[in-house]
Amino acid sequence: MGRLFKKVKKKLGLFRFLYVGLFLVFAGLLSLQVQAKEFQVGFAELSITPNLIDEWEDVNKDAQFNPDIDKWTDVNGNNRFDAVWMAGFQNKRAAQGVKDDLMAVAAVIDDGQTRIGIISADTIGLMRKFVLSVREEIPAEWGLDYVMVHATHNHEGPDTQGLWGPKFLKSGVDDVYMERLKKDFISALEMAIDNLEPAQMSLALIPTNPLTPIKDKRKPIVIDDDIRAILFNRPDGSIIGSLINFGIHVELTWDKNLELTSDVAGYLRRGISEGIYYDDQLIKPGLGGTTLWLTGNIGGLMTSGPTDPIYDPVLKKTLTKPSHAKARAYGYSLANSVIEAFDAGNFEASPDPSLSVRSIEIELGIENFMLSIGTLLGVIDSDLKFSLMPPFIRYLSEVAFIQLGDASITGVPGELYPEIAVGGIENPIGADYDLAPQEVPHLRSQFPDKLNLMVNLANDSIGYIIPKSEWDNDAPWIYGEDEETYGEVVSLGPNTAPIIHEKIVNLIEESKK
């Protein structure tokens, strides 16, 4: 080898020899750098449907279990009613069956320098204390720099927060199920890591079908109703998976439903991945891959209410009453919008995507008396600290900002009123505070990216995040209403929104440096 180098050096001359050597070294380093920055994604999903044990009959059809009226069968012979208490509406709603599986969907994204995980679960909400316990059990060797744990806000799944048990201030959380849920989340992440493969990324902002409208149930009427979609594909064009962000309460089967179901979110996921099916007949092919739903800005009660009409183009009829058919029509409509956008070539490539993440712990005061009582009694398993100054009970939560190529993902720990995101905050007559909007400028005006996914119920579930200038806990009621508006009863307090807005803006500004 030494003789060969001497011959090359003699022929090229010293300068050329050094030049070639440096070039080869540089090329080698460049090659290693390129290899190190290979962009990869992996997806996985598994069922998190709880096991139903005892059976019961709702004798008076009120969707509430009453042992003095209703009939039940002690299947396991332990002399107690073992229920899966369903979340999101009234207490005492015990599940009778399963319509379709509840799912945990995981995605792992890796740009060669940073690796993050996202978990989306068909639950009503997950408290940050539980989220931290999940993170603590993730093996360090998996190399995950950050994990976002998200709840779809499913009102047709089990109580995972403690607010919807057999009676008021009696938790409906099953500790055994929560331990299983934690293990399932870890397993889903591990499977997603095992499924990592080279990927390309594309983005789309997709309008929704006007025949399936979303309603804002509280004034001012401000709606953030576009679908925001990120697709990941292989070099041959086949789809690995997708992130779909849309803001609606997952509750179209409503409060009398006693079957566990993933509702709208499940139909959207299955429609995009597997295709749109009616009675086992394929109506439209899906895109393939695994679809992960991320709930958008749903404060103010963004929903399709129990009497709001939804048109089903396959059945060619308008559905008004809550039902699985109505959830199917809405979920498939969203899926169809994504499929049509893809078929029309409306997804824009985001070449060579890089990844970065910023998150921060935030301190919020619990100014809601009933939530304070529930927290102190342990009905709500919260991450708390105490202060000698009011508010005496402080709640520890989290906000996050992830940059992903030309897109970004914002983690919001509760249900954000859309006007904080897109503008339109008001200070109506009757509000408890006579002041100008505090949560300005609106968040979407601050994002530097082409597409921003705002994910509500990310890493926590603190309730409604209401603009302070619209806060209305005392009469007279805003907008001349005859009764109290819904929202404040499930919010930490009037100062929550300004703090969260400020912290998110700070994270965005840091990302620009």
One Martini backbone bead per residue (centre of mass of N, CA, C, O) as a GRO file, in nm:
protein
  513
    1MET     BB    1   0.057   0.063  -0.020
    2GLY     BB    2   0.299   0.260  -0.002
    3ARG     BB    3   0.390   0.233  -0.299
    4LEU     BB    4   0.130   0.339  -0.425
    5PHE     BB    5   0.136   0.623  -0.297
    6LYS     BB    6   0.407   0.706  -0.423
    7LYS     BB    7   0.317   0.684  -0.719
    8VAL     BB    8   0.079   0.884  -0.702
    9LYS     BB    9   0.244   1.125  -0.596
   10LYS     BB   10   0.445   1.143  -0.837
   11LYS     BB   11   0.233   1.188  -1.065
   12LEU     BB   12   0.060   1.435  -0.927
   13GLY     BB   13   0.176   1.547  -0.695
   14LEU     BB   14   0.149   1.692  -0.398
   15PHE     BB   15  -0.100   1.875  -0.436
   16ARG     BB   16  -0.284   1.672  -0.579
   17PHE     BB   17  -0.272   1.459  -0.360
   18LEU     BB   18  -0.400   1.630  -0.134
   19TYR     BB   19  -0.658   1.702  -0.287
   20VAL     BB   20  -0.764   1.412  -0.324
   21GLY     BB   21  -0.764   1.336  -0.028
   22LEU     BB   22  -0.961   1.556   0.072
   23PHE     BB   23  -1.190   1.478  -0.115
   24LEU     BB   24  -1.231   1.189  -0.004
   25VAL     BB   25  -1.289   1.271   0.286
   26PHE     BB   26  -1.531   1.458   0.227
   27ALA     BB   27  -1.703   1.246   0.084
   28GLY     BB   28  -1.723   1.056   0.323
   29LEU     BB   29  -1.857   1.254   0.521
   30LEU     BB   30  -2.101   1.317   0.343
   31SER     BB   31  -2.206   1.031   0.329
   32LEU     BB   32  -2.254   0.999   0.634
   33GLN     BB   33  -2.448   1.239   0.662
   34VAL     BB   34  -2.668   1.139   0.474
   35GLN     BB   35  -2.718   0.875   0.626
   36ALA     BB   36  -2.790   1.015   0.904
   37LYS     BB   37  -3.046   1.188   0.752
   38GLU     BB   38  -3.247   0.979   0.722
   39PHE     BB   39  -3.583   0.956   0.656
   40GLN     BB   40  -3.824   0.824   0.899
   41VAL     BB   41  -4.104   0.591   0.937
   42GLY     BB   42  -4.353   0.462   1.181
   43PHE     BB   43  -4.626   0.230   1.223
   44ALA     BB   44  -4.903   0.158   1.462
   45GLU     BB   45  -5.161  -0.080   1.585
   46LEU     BB   46  -5.403  -0.127   1.862
   47SER     BB   47  -5.606  -0.262   2.085
   48ILE     BB   48  -5.813  -0.092   2.370
   49THR     BB   49  -6.038  -0.272   2.446
   50PRO     BB   50  -6.234  -0.341   2.687
   51ASN     BB   51  -6.346  -0.564   2.916
   52LEU     BB   52  -6.644  -0.732   2.938
   53ILE     BB   53  -6.848  -0.872   3.190
   54ASP     BB   54  -7.108  -0.762   3.275
   55GLU     BB   55  -7.459  -0.769   3.246
   56TRP     BB   56  -7.727  -0.545   3.112
   57GLU     BB   57  -8.054  -0.382   3.161
   58ASP     BB   58  -8.230  -0.103   3.027
   59VAL     BB   59  -8.534  -0.062   3.134
   60ASN     BB   60  -8.580   0.279   3.108
   61LYS     BB   61  -8.391   0.408   2.881
   62ASP     BB   62  -8.144   0.616   3.022
   63ALA     BB   63  -7.835   0.528   3.015
   64GLN     BB   64  -7.852   0.415   3.327
   65PHE     BB   65  -7.732   0.265   3.606
   66ASN     BB   66  -7.987   0.099   3.818
   67PRO     BB   67  -8.017  -0.138   4.064
   68ASP     BB   68  -8.338  -0.082   4.127
   69ILE     BB   69  -8.419  -0.135   3.804
   70ASP     BB   70  -8.203  -0.286   3.679
   71LYS     BB   71  -8.059  -0.557   3.507
   72TRP     BB   72  -7.819  -0.815   3.618
   73THR     BB   73  -7.512  -1.007   3.558
   74ASP     BB   74  -7.296  -1.218   3.751
   75VAL     BB   75  -7.058  -1.362   3.580
   76ASN     BB   76  -6.810  -1.388   3.815
   77GLY     BB   77  -6.931  -1.408   4.115
   78ASN     BB   78  -6.861  -1.121   4.312
   79ASN     BB   79  -7.113  -0.932   4.400
   80ARG     BB   80  -7.059  -0.724   4.156
   81PHE     BB   81  -7.062  -0.448   3.942
   82ASP     BB   82  -6.887  -0.477   3.638
   83ALA     BB   83  -6.780  -0.182   3.482
   84VAL     BB   84  -6.784   0.024   3.189
   85TRP     BB   85  -6.738   0.354   3.206
   86MET     BB   86  -6.865   0.603   3.024
   87ALA     BB   87  -6.765   0.889   2.852
   88GLY     BB   88  -6.889   1.253   2.819
   89PHE     BB   89  -7.148   1.259   2.995
   90GLN     BB   90  -7.305   1.084   3.200
   91ASN     BB   91  -7.355   0.915   3.456
   92LYS     BB   92  -7.395   0.558   3.464
   93ARG     BB   93  -7.259   0.465   3.183
   94ALA     BB   94  -7.283   0.141   3.081
   95ALA     BB   95  -7.153  -0.094   2.902
   96GLN     BB   96  -7.286  -0.355   2.665
   97GLY     BB   97  -7.081  -0.319   2.413
   98VAL     BB   98  -6.932  -0.372   2.075
   99LYS     BB   99  -6.889  -0.221   1.769
  100ASP     BB  100  -6.579  -0.120   1.788
  101ASP     BB  101  -6.259  -0.074   1.809
  102LEU     BB  102  -6.032   0.048   2.009
  103MET     BB  103  -5.744   0.267   1.951
  104ALA     BB  104  -5.387   0.259   1.910
  105VAL     BB  105  -5.179   0.505   1.754
  106ALA     BB  106  -4.848   0.496   1.610
  107ALA     BB  107  -4.570   0.729   1.566
  108VAL     BB  108  -4.244   0.741   1.409
  109ILE     BB  109  -3.995   1.004   1.385
  110ASP     BB  110  -3.689   1.027   1.172
  111ASP     BB  111  -3.394   1.240   1.075
  112GLY     BB  112  -3.113   1.127   1.237
  113GLN     BB  113  -3.135   1.326   1.512
  114THR     BB  114  -3.447   1.302   1.557
  115ARG     BB  115  -3.689   1.141   1.786
  116ILE     BB  116  -4.039   1.069   1.764
  117GLY     BB  117  -4.355   1.025   1.936
  118ILE     BB  118  -4.700   0.922   1.855
  119ILE     BB  119  -5.008   0.903   2.041
  120SER     BB  120  -5.338   0.768   1.962
  121ALA     BB  121  -5.645   0.761   2.156
  122ASP     BB  122  -5.974   0.619   2.229
  123THR     BB  123  -6.025   0.875   2.435
  124ILE     BB  124  -6.127   1.141   2.630
  125GLY     BB  125  -5.863   1.146   2.829
  126LEU     BB  126  -5.525   1.243   2.950
  127MET     BB  127  -5.330   1.276   3.206
  128ARG     BB  128  -5.018   1.387   3.277
  129LYS     BB  129  -4.941   1.178   3.489
  130PHE     BB  130  -4.977   0.943   3.292
  131VAL     BB  131  -4.785   1.036   3.071
  132LEU     BB  132  -4.530   1.029   3.248
  133SER     BB  133  -4.549   0.721   3.305
  134VAL     BB  134  -4.500   0.638   3.016
  135ARG     BB  135  -4.224   0.772   2.966
  136GLU     BB  136  -4.069   0.622   3.201
  137GLU     BB  137  -4.102   0.326   3.034
  138ILE     BB  138  -3.910   0.415   2.817
  139PRO     BB  139  -3.652   0.310   2.663
  140ALA     BB  140  -3.353   0.464   2.598
  141GLU     BB  141  -3.264   0.285   2.341
  142TRP     BB  142  -3.489   0.411   2.145
  143GLY     BB  143  -3.430   0.732   2.107
  144LEU     BB  144  -3.647   0.921   2.239
  145ASP     BB  145  -3.698   1.270   2.267
  146TYR     BB  146  -4.023   1.248   2.217
  147VAL     BB  147  -4.367   1.224   2.358
  148MET     BB  148  -4.694   1.216   2.230
  149VAL     BB  149  -5.010   1.218   2.406
  150HIS     BB  150  -5.331   1.133   2.264
  151ALA     BB  151  -5.675   1.226   2.260
  152THR     BB  152  -5.975   1.207   2.071
  153HIS     BB  153  -6.237   1.250   2.248
  154ASN     BB  154  -6.402   0.998   2.327
  155HIS     BB  155  -6.756   0.940   2.416
  156GLU     BB  156  -6.732   0.593   2.357
  157GLY     BB  157  -6.557   0.536   2.610
  158PRO     BB  158  -6.371   0.519   2.872
  159ASP     BB  159  -6.293   0.621   3.177
  160THR     BB  160  -5.974   0.829   3.216
  161GLN     BB  161  -6.040   1.070   3.459
  162GLY     BB  162  -6.311   1.046   3.681
  163LEU     BB  163  -6.611   1.187   3.581
  164TRP     BB  164  -6.786   0.889   3.488
  165GLY     BB  165  -6.922   0.734   3.706
  166PRO     BB  166  -7.175   0.603   3.918
  167LYS     BB  167  -7.117   0.897   4.041
  168PHE     BB  168  -7.072   1.179   4.184
  169LEU     BB  169  -6.740   1.180   4.272
  170LYS     BB  170  -6.703   0.893   4.113
  171SER     BB  171  -6.490   0.707   3.978
  172GLY     BB  172  -6.442   0.533   3.642
  173VAL     BB  173  -6.164   0.423   3.692
  174ASP     BB  174  -5.951   0.162   3.580
  175ASP     BB  175  -5.648   0.062   3.690
  176VAL     BB  176  -5.602  -0.190   3.519
  177TYR     BB  177  -5.653  -0.054   3.246
  178MET     BB  178  -5.432   0.166   3.268
  179GLU     BB  179  -5.198  -0.034   3.271
  180ARG     BB  180  -5.262  -0.154   2.999
  181LEU     BB  181  -5.243   0.109   2.837
  182LYS     BB  182  -4.948   0.159   2.888
  183LYS     BB  183  -4.846  -0.102   2.753
  184ASP     BB  184  -4.974  -0.046   2.476
  185PHE     BB  185  -4.815   0.208   2.412
  186ILE     BB  186  -4.537   0.079   2.422
  187SER     BB  187  -4.592  -0.133   2.204
  188ALA     BB  188  -4.661   0.062   1.973
  189LEU     BB  189  -4.388   0.201   1.968
  190GLU     BB  190  -4.216  -0.048   1.912
  191MET     BB  191  -4.352  -0.119   1.644
  192ALA     BB  192  -4.285   0.150   1.501
  193ILE     BB  193  -3.980   0.116   1.515
  194ASP     BB  194  -3.971  -0.156   1.358
  195ASN     BB  195  -4.122   0.011   1.102
  196LEU     BB  196  -3.898   0.163   1.002
  197GLU     BB  197  -3.872   0.383   0.707
  198PRO     BB  198  -3.823   0.524   0.431
  199ALA     BB  199  -3.933   0.869   0.355
  200GLN     BB  200  -4.191   1.074   0.237
  201MET     BB  201  -4.341   1.413   0.217
  202SER     BB  202  -4.681   1.551   0.247
  203LEU     BB  203  -4.922   1.825   0.194
  204ALA     BB  204  -5.260   1.938   0.322
  205LEU     BB  205  -5.534   2.163   0.264
  206ILE     BB  206  -5.876   2.067   0.348
  207PRO     BB  207  -6.182   2.095   0.267
  208THR     BB  208  -6.498   2.052   0.363
  209ASN     BB  209  -6.803   1.926   0.346
  210PRO     BB  210  -7.102   2.108   0.346
  211LEU     BB  211  -7.285   1.843   0.422
  212THR     BB  212  -7.070   1.834   0.685
  213PRO     BB  213  -7.109   2.018   0.932
  214ILE     BB  214  -6.988   2.238   1.173
  215LYS     BB  215  -7.051   2.339   1.512
  216ASP     BB  216  -7.102   2.631   1.712
  217LYS     BB  217  -7.234   2.640   2.051
  218ARG     BB  218  -7.075   2.927   2.085
  219LYS     BB  219  -7.038   3.242   2.131
  220PRO     BB  220  -6.862   3.310   1.892
  221ILE     BB  221  -6.867   3.225   1.553
  222VAL     BB  222  -6.592   2.996   1.534
  223ILE     BB  223  -6.422   2.814   1.267
  224ASP     BB  224  -6.193   2.523   1.238
  225ASP     BB  225  -6.260   2.321   0.932
  226ASP     BB  226  -6.002   2.206   0.837
  227ILE     BB  227  -5.795   1.979   0.684
  228ARG     BB  228  -5.490   1.833   0.812
  229ALA     BB  229  -5.229   1.680   0.608
  230ILE     BB  230  -4.996   1.397   0.641
  231LEU     BB  231  -4.784   1.225   0.419
  232PHE     BB  232  -4.634   0.894   0.392
  233ASN     BB  233  -4.391   0.767   0.159
  234ARG     BB  234  -4.258   0.580  -0.067
  235PRO     BB  235  -4.072   0.578  -0.353
  236ASP     BB  236  -4.328   0.422  -0.504
  237GLY     BB  237  -4.591   0.582  -0.345
  238SER     BB  238  -4.664   0.430  -0.113
  239ILE     BB  239  -4.835   0.417   0.187
  240ILE     BB  240  -4.759   0.434   0.528
  241GLY     BB  241  -4.887   0.717   0.639
  242SER     BB  242  -5.097   0.938   0.856
  243LEU     BB  243  -5.186   1.277   0.943
  244ILE     BB  244  -5.500   1.383   1.099
  245ASN     BB  245  -5.649   1.714   1.127
  246PHE     BB  246  -5.948   1.764   1.336
  247GLY     BB  247  -6.234   1.960   1.465
  248ILE     BB  248  -6.414   1.730   1.675
  249HIS     BB  249  -6.642   1.579   1.845
  250VAL     BB  250  -6.644   1.241   1.955
  251GLU     BB  251  -7.021   1.210   1.940
  252LEU     BB  252  -7.250   1.098   1.722
  253THR     BB  253  -7.395   0.876   1.915
  254TRP     BB  254  -7.410   0.972   2.194
  255ASP     BB  255  -7.574   0.933   2.521
  256LYS     BB  256  -7.742   0.648   2.445
  257ASN     BB  257  -7.496   0.501   2.397
  258LEU     BB  258  -7.370   0.144   2.482
  259GLU     BB  259  -7.133   0.131   2.268
  260LEU     BB  260  -6.830   0.071   2.184
  261THR     BB  261  -6.655   0.340   2.003
  262SER     BB  262  -6.469   0.543   1.764
  263ASP     BB  263  -6.639   0.667   1.563
  264VAL     BB  264  -6.536   0.905   1.361
  265ALA     BB  265  -6.232   0.829   1.378
  266GLY     BB  266  -6.261   0.538   1.274
  267TYR     BB  267  -6.385   0.595   0.994
  268LEU     BB  268  -6.157   0.766   0.891
  269ARG     BB  269  -5.926   0.567   0.914
  270ARG     BB  270  -6.053   0.335   0.747
  271GLY     BB  271  -6.111   0.498   0.490
  272ILE     BB  272  -5.815   0.574   0.420
  273SER     BB  273  -5.679   0.286   0.447
  274GLU     BB  274  -5.923   0.071   0.334
  275GLY     BB  275  -6.193   0.215   0.283
  276ILE     BB  276  -6.525   0.252   0.169
  277TYR     BB  277  -6.785   0.088   0.355
  278TYR     BB  278  -7.095  -0.100   0.277
  279ASP     BB  279  -7.182  -0.397   0.357
  280ASP     BB  280  -6.894  -0.504   0.236
  281GLN     BB  281  -6.887  -0.265   0.026
  282LEU     BB  282  -6.694  -0.109  -0.203
  283ILE     BB  283  -6.688   0.240  -0.280
  284LYS     BB  284  -6.382   0.333  -0.189
  285PRO     BB  285  -6.065   0.351  -0.207
  286GLY     BB  286  -5.788   0.366  -0.037
  287LEU     BB  287  -5.443   0.456   0.048
  288GLY     BB  288  -5.335   0.327   0.289
  289GLY     BB  289  -5.199   0.240   0.560
  290THR     BB  290  -5.173   0.449   0.852
  291THR     BB  291  -5.408   0.620   1.058
  292LEU     BB  292  -5.379   0.937   1.238
  293TRP     BB  293  -5.560   1.097   1.478
  294LEU     BB  294  -5.601   1.465   1.532
  295THR     BB  295  -5.735   1.676   1.741
  296GLY     BB  296  -5.859   1.976   1.726
  297ASN     BB  297  -6.035   2.265   1.766
  298ILE     BB  298  -6.309   2.222   2.029
  299GLY     BB  299  -6.392   2.461   2.150
  300GLY     BB  300  -6.732   2.559   2.202
  301LEU     BB  301  -6.842   2.301   2.080
  302MET     BB  302  -6.733   2.117   1.840
  303THR     BB  303  -7.004   1.992   1.639
  304SER     BB  304  -7.257   1.738   1.589
  305GLY     BB  305  -7.551   1.732   1.682
  306PRO     BB  306  -7.833   1.537   1.757
  307THR     BB  307  -8.003   1.728   1.517
  308ASP     BB  308  -7.798   1.747   1.307
  309PRO     BB  309  -7.750   1.738   0.974
  310ILE     BB  310  -7.653   1.444   0.773
  311TYR     BB  311  -7.524   1.354   0.465
  312ASP     BB  312  -7.567   1.047   0.281
  313PRO     BB  313  -7.452   0.953  -0.034
  314VAL     BB  314  -7.519   0.646  -0.029
  315LEU     BB  315  -7.812   0.654   0.103
  316LYS     BB  316  -7.957   0.920   0.024
  317LYS     BB  317  -7.964   1.071   0.321
  318THR     BB  318  -8.082   1.236   0.607
  319LEU     BB  319  -7.930   1.269   0.924
  320THR     BB  320  -8.023   1.329   1.276
  321LYS     BB  321  -7.999   1.104   1.454
  322PRO     BB  322  -7.827   0.939   1.664
  323SER     BB  323  -7.559   0.727   1.525
  324HIS     BB  324  -7.362   0.512   1.353
  325ALA     BB  325  -7.444   0.624   1.074
  326LYS     BB  326  -7.360   0.917   1.133
  327ALA     BB  327  -7.063   0.861   1.194
  328ARG     BB  328  -7.004   0.734   0.921
  329ALA     BB  329  -7.078   0.973   0.737
  330TYR     BB  330  -6.870   1.169   0.859
  331GLY     BB  331  -6.606   1.005   0.847
  332TYR     BB  332  -6.623   0.942   0.537
  333SER     BB  333  -6.625   1.234   0.442
  334LEU     BB  334  -6.341   1.300   0.539
  335ALA     BB  335  -6.197   1.074   0.387
  336ASN     BB  336  -6.288   1.160   0.102
  337SER     BB  337  -6.143   1.433   0.100
  338VAL     BB  338  -5.857   1.311   0.114
  339ILE     BB  339  -5.869   1.125  -0.134
  340GLU     BB  340  -5.938   1.348  -0.343
  341ALA     BB  341  -5.684   1.519  -0.294
  342PHE     BB  342  -5.490   1.300  -0.386
  343ASP     BB  343  -5.609   1.241  -0.674
  344ALA     BB  344  -5.566   1.564  -0.751
  345GLY     BB  345  -5.272   1.658  -0.646
  346ASN     BB  346  -5.284   1.839  -0.351
  347PHE     BB  347  -5.011   1.742  -0.262
  348GLU     BB  348  -4.720   1.873  -0.105
  349ALA     BB  349  -4.401   1.860  -0.110
  350SER     BB  350  -4.150   1.782   0.159
  351PRO     BB  351  -3.833   1.817   0.136
  352ASP     BB  352  -3.610   1.719   0.349
  353PRO     BB  353  -3.708   1.659   0.641
  354SER     BB  354  -3.704   1.808   0.948
  355LEU     BB  355  -3.646   1.784   1.316
  356SER     BB  356  -3.818   1.945   1.598
  357VAL     BB  357  -3.836   2.011   1.966
  358ARG     BB  358  -4.067   2.183   2.195
  359SER     BB  359  -4.101   2.210   2.557
  360ILE     BB  360  -4.324   2.301   2.843
  361GLU     BB  361  -4.378   2.367   3.162
  362ILE     BB  362  -4.687   2.452   3.325
  363GLU     BB  363  -4.866   2.691   3.535
  364LEU     BB  364  -5.192   2.640   3.682
  365GLY     BB  365  -5.481   2.757   3.807
  366ILE     BB  366  -5.737   2.645   4.026
  367GLU     BB  367  -6.061   2.822   3.993
  368ASN     BB  368  -6.236   2.562   4.024
  369PHE     BB  369  -6.415   2.427   4.268
  370MET     BB  370  -6.495   2.139   4.167
  371LEU     BB  371  -6.210   2.064   4.063
  372SER     BB  372  -6.076   2.092   4.335
  373ILE     BB  373  -6.232   1.870   4.479
  374GLY     BB  374  -6.169   1.638   4.278
  375THR     BB  375  -5.862   1.656   4.320
  376LEU     BB  376  -5.843   1.626   4.636
  377LEU     BB  377  -6.007   1.338   4.624
  378GLY     BB  378  -5.884   1.180   4.355
  379VAL     BB  379  -6.065   1.168   4.099
  380ILE     BB  380  -5.835   1.345   3.986
  381ASP     BB  381  -5.523   1.265   3.840
  382SER     BB  382  -5.293   1.502   3.933
  383ASP     BB  383  -5.044   1.757   3.874
  384LEU     BB  384  -4.934   1.909   4.171
  385LYS     BB  385  -4.938   2.227   4.351
  386PHE     BB  386  -4.872   2.454   4.622
  387SER     BB  387  -4.999   2.770   4.763
  388LEU     BB  388  -5.011   3.071   4.962
  389MET     BB  389  -5.132   3.178   4.698
  390PRO     BB  390  -5.352   3.276   4.486
  391PRO     BB  391  -5.395   2.999   4.368
  392PHE     BB  392  -5.353   2.721   4.577
  393ILE     BB  393  -5.397   2.543   4.324
  394ARG     BB  394  -5.162   2.382   4.112
  395TYR     BB  395  -5.119   2.310   3.769
  396LEU     BB  396  -4.939   2.074   3.577
  397SER     BB  397  -4.830   2.122   3.246
  398GLU     BB  398  -4.829   2.129   2.868
  399VAL     BB  399  -4.632   2.240   2.589
  400ALA     BB  400  -4.592   2.209   2.221
  401PHE     BB  401  -4.331   2.218   1.946
  402ILE     BB  402  -4.329   2.087   1.614
  403GLN     BB  403  -4.095   2.038   1.356
  404LEU     BB  404  -4.192   1.928   1.006
  405GLY     BB  405  -4.062   2.069   0.792
  406ASP     BB  406  -4.340   2.246   0.650
  407ALA     BB  407  -4.436   2.164   0.936
  408SER     BB  408  -4.653   2.163   1.232
  409ILE     BB  409  -4.689   2.078   1.593
  410THR     BB  410  -4.938   2.151   1.839
  411GLY     BB  411  -4.953   2.119   2.190
  412VAL     BB  412  -5.267   2.097   2.357
  413PRO     BB  413  -5.405   2.035   2.692
  414GLY     BB  414  -5.691   2.098   2.551
  415GLU     BB  415  -5.982   2.296   2.468
  416LEU     BB  416  -5.973   2.510   2.208
  417TYR     BB  417  -6.069   2.804   2.114
  418PRO     BB  418  -6.069   2.901   1.788
  419GLU     BB  419  -6.013   3.216   1.827
  420ILE     BB  420  -5.718   3.169   1.925
  421ALA     BB  421  -5.624   3.061   1.640
  422VAL     BB  422  -5.803   3.264   1.412
  423GLY     BB  423  -5.983   3.460   1.547
  424GLY     BB  424  -6.253   3.660   1.710
  425ILE     BB  425  -6.235   3.789   1.972
  426GLU     BB  426  -6.446   3.888   2.246
  427ASN     BB  427  -6.640   4.152   2.453
  428PRO     BB  428  -6.916   4.095   2.581
  429ILE     BB  429  -7.196   4.156   2.718
  430GLY     BB  430  -7.157   4.002   3.049
  431ALA     BB  431  -6.886   3.974   3.105
  432ASP     BB  432  -6.660   3.944   3.375
  433TYR     BB  433  -6.457   4.099   3.172
  434ASP     BB  434  -6.348   4.435   3.096
  435LEU     BB  435  -6.169   4.348   2.810
  436ALA     BB  436  -5.941   4.292   2.600
  437PRO     BB  437  -5.799   4.082   2.416
  438GLN     BB  438  -5.535   3.855   2.518
  439GLU     BB  439  -5.512   3.635   2.268
  440VAL     BB  440  -5.268   3.809   2.119
  441PRO     BB  441  -5.213   3.695   1.853
  442HIS     BB  442  -5.317   3.472   1.661
  443LEU     BB  443  -5.166   3.171   1.614
  444ARG     BB  444  -5.168   3.131   1.297
  445SER     BB  445  -4.995   3.404   1.254
  446GLN     BB  446  -4.713   3.264   1.386
  447PHE     BB  447  -4.662   3.053   1.192
  448PRO     BB  448  -4.390   2.949   0.968
  449ASP     BB  449  -4.566   2.739   0.827
  450LYS     BB  450  -4.764   2.589   0.590
  451LEU     BB  451  -4.844   2.370   0.823
  452ASN     BB  452  -5.075   2.341   1.103
  453LEU     BB  453  -5.104   2.125   1.384
  454MET     BB  454  -5.365   2.133   1.618
  455VAL     BB  455  -5.344   1.960   1.933
  456ASN     BB  456  -5.570   1.838   2.127
  457LEU     BB  457  -5.514   1.661   2.402
  458ALA     BB  458  -5.201   1.702   2.469
  459ASN     BB  459  -5.068   1.548   2.753
  460ASP     BB  460  -5.373   1.638   2.828
  461SER     BB  461  -5.690   1.733   3.037
  462ILE     BB  462  -5.815   2.061   3.123
  463GLY     BB  463  -6.020   2.153   2.923
  464TYR     BB  464  -6.129   2.455   2.871
  465ILE     BB  465  -6.007   2.728   2.652
  466ILE     BB  466  -6.090   3.055   2.745
  467PRO     BB  467  -6.134   3.358   2.679
  468LYS     BB  468  -6.123   3.605   2.908
  469SER     BB  469  -6.330   3.811   2.758
  470GLU     BB  470  -6.555   3.548   2.763
  471TRP     BB  471  -6.602   3.518   3.049
  472ASP     BB  472  -6.898   3.331   3.219
  473ASN     BB  473  -7.000   3.289   3.563
  474ASP     BB  474  -7.187   3.549   3.571
  475ALA     BB  475  -7.438   3.740   3.599
  476PRO     BB  476  -7.487   3.841   3.313
  477TRP     BB  477  -7.524   3.701   3.010
  478ILE     BB  478  -7.399   3.653   2.723
  479TYR     BB  479  -7.576   3.767   2.453
  480GLY     BB  480  -7.853   3.755   2.624
  481GLU     BB  481  -7.875   3.512   2.780
  482ASP     BB  482  -8.082   3.309   3.001
  483GLU     BB  483  -7.822   3.132   3.045
  484GLU     BB  484  -7.564   2.953   3.107
  485THR     BB  485  -7.280   2.882   2.962
  486TYR     BB  486  -7.083   2.651   2.820
  487GLY     BB  487  -6.744   2.570   2.996
  488GLU     BB  488  -6.658   2.674   3.284
  489VAL     BB  489  -6.717   2.399   3.439
  490VAL     BB  490  -6.457   2.280   3.238
  491SER     BB  491  -6.249   2.490   3.375
  492LEU     BB  492  -5.990   2.622   3.550
  493GLY     BB  493  -5.990   2.928   3.420
  494PRO     BB  494  -5.939   3.261   3.303
  495ASN     BB  495  -5.601   3.225   3.295
  496THR     BB  496  -5.536   2.994   3.098
  497ALA     BB  497  -5.529   3.112   2.809
  498PRO     BB  498  -5.304   3.331   2.833
  499ILE     BB  499  -5.079   3.133   2.912
  500ILE     BB  500  -5.087   2.939   2.671
  501HIS     BB  501  -5.049   3.147   2.451
  502GLU     BB  502  -4.774   3.255   2.545
  503LYS     BB  503  -4.614   2.983   2.538
  504ILE     BB  504  -4.654   2.920   2.239
  505VAL     BB  505  -4.529   3.176   2.124
  506ASN     BB  506  -4.251   3.129   2.251
  507LEU     BB  507  -4.189   2.865   2.099
  508ILE     BB  508  -4.206   2.984   1.817
  509GLU     BB  509  -3.982   3.195   1.851
  510GLU     BB  510  -3.755   2.993   1.918
  511SER     BB  511  -3.773   2.841   1.637
  512LYS     BB  512  -3.660   3.101   1.466
  513LYS     BB  513  -3.348   3.105   1.576
   0.00000   0.00000   0.00000
